[in-house]
Amino acid sequence: MQGTIATFDAGTRSGTLLLDDGSELAFGAEAFARSGLRLLRLGQRVSIEAEPDGRVCRVLIPGIV
């Protein structure tokens, strides 16, 4: 799944993204930590990996492993 970063709090390391279908999805610090990234910018394009229950487990920048 892909979307755009809508909010990101560097202090809590969590945020929300706006999916391509227009829905909003939250991600927690654990999903951000698994990404290996240090920062996300508002409006940045990302892809996500989700658990079967829909919980975001990893946030990734497309094209970067």
Secondary structure by P-SEA (a helix, b strand, c coil): ccccccccccccccccccccccbbbbbcaaaaaaacccccccccccccccccccccccccccccc
